[in-house]
């Protein structure tokens, strides 16, 4: 067994001593145990390239074929498919974008469009916590239930992301291994919510024993995992959840520690398997539940969910957009973290690029979703990209060495010296972005069509989630992500999931309102709707 593993990262070198049995662990698991987790965005299936490393010295063993891997110049290896091998020292280079240590850009801001009373869900508690559990990130706020004042906020990545980027990957993990349910529960409670609560309590100057109640809004899979309930039925037709109703638990039953013997954690109700409590929370926070409409709530995150309301009719759906707009599976994709490119401006002739980086800096780690939307719009508007997403031939001729090619096709260099090397966007990346864009756009048009409406009829489109806060509305409309709308119709409302959890915490009537709305909502499977497939194909093109 090799005695040492040397890590070379942008933060410096790290030496890890290896113990007997470590050669049976995949590199991703080994590094996570030693406090150096990587971006296993596909759940360790070797699909996304998020955990790529370089091998400078020593040998590794590739799984499942057992082949020995030796150092090769410039070769990128997927750590989730490799184990240590041999007895020589192993030296790995870990690029910045493979590290799961970047400071997340998490939205705890929300806009509440309805009046609310000070009638707390738990009248005996003076302090409460509201939590939004997203597939990728978790946000928590601490609230004085007497005054309604927010005392402190805290946010972080959802520790479940080391088990997979999206809900389907985590559902599949639970299906294959029932013990994974407890692993995932512990990741979100002990490893994520508990530290956030401690951070918020410290900032507010109160003890955790003073927190008497917690409300949680999340998608249906996250609610199941928080409760320790197997979400496997959500992965197969007819996608039947084990529960959707409001549930209440003592904190200790979930692995949380706060409050006294009467403290409770309230999981808010959700309407359907893939339209969850986070959207029900958004219905009340935006006020659209009380609007005759036509109104839309659109949340473009790791998953894409849409709710439409016309008169007394509520219809919701989820789109199979996947996490492309969070950078997953893209050549230089990354989440919206410090060091990520969040803005792209292109010049056509002569070609030039201006980049805006979160937190500043001259060596970006990659490209996040809002910048990809910029590129789709700018590239098409300036004639650099054709309607099918391919680079225009005359642009390729002008761009010279900035356009290269690999085994997957052509790619454009946007920055020559990022933290992990050159920053690229490829034609394959564009194709994946167009698929995600088409899923969301076709979902919107299909849902509106079902209600006999068009985009022009919509009074307000509430754009929820962190992605919406950083998005150029003009570019989102121009590239076809929000087809047929105008900026004047769109209201950016931030983290309405957290906003709804805050309302339910402070005004108990909203829990009843959410429960009623969930019972009324029609959940639509888009792939069963006539015209959805044609709409999806149409939306694969850039306007």
Buried (B, 14 or more C-beta within 10 A) or exposed (E): EBEEBBBBBBEEEBEBEBEEEBBEBBBBBBBBEBEBBBBBBBBBBBBBBBBBBBBEEBBBBBEEEEEEBEBEEEEBBBBBBBBBBBEEBBBBBBBBBBBBBBEBBBBBBBBBBBEBEEEBBBEEBBBBBBBBBBBBBBBBBBBBBEEBEBBBBBBBBBBBBBBBBBBBBBBBBBBEEEEBBEBBBBBBBBBBBBBBBBBBBEEBEBEBEBBBBBBBBBBBBBBBBBBBBBBBBBBEEEBEBBBBEBBEBEBEEBBBBBBEEEBBBBBBBBBBBBBBBBBBBBBBBBBBBEBEBBBBBBBBBBBBBBBBBBEEBBBBBBBBBBBBBBBBBBBBBBBBBBBBBBBBEBEBEEBEBEBBBBEEEEBBBBBBBBBBBBBBBBBBBBEBBBEEBBBBEEBBEBBEEBBEEEEEBBBBBBBEEBBBBBBBBBBBBBBBBBBBBBBBBBBBBBBBBBBEBEBEBBEBBBBBBBBBBBBBBEBBBBBBBBBBBBEEBBBBBBBBBBBBBBBBBBBBBBBEBBBEBBEEBBBBBBEEBEEBEEBBEBBBBBE
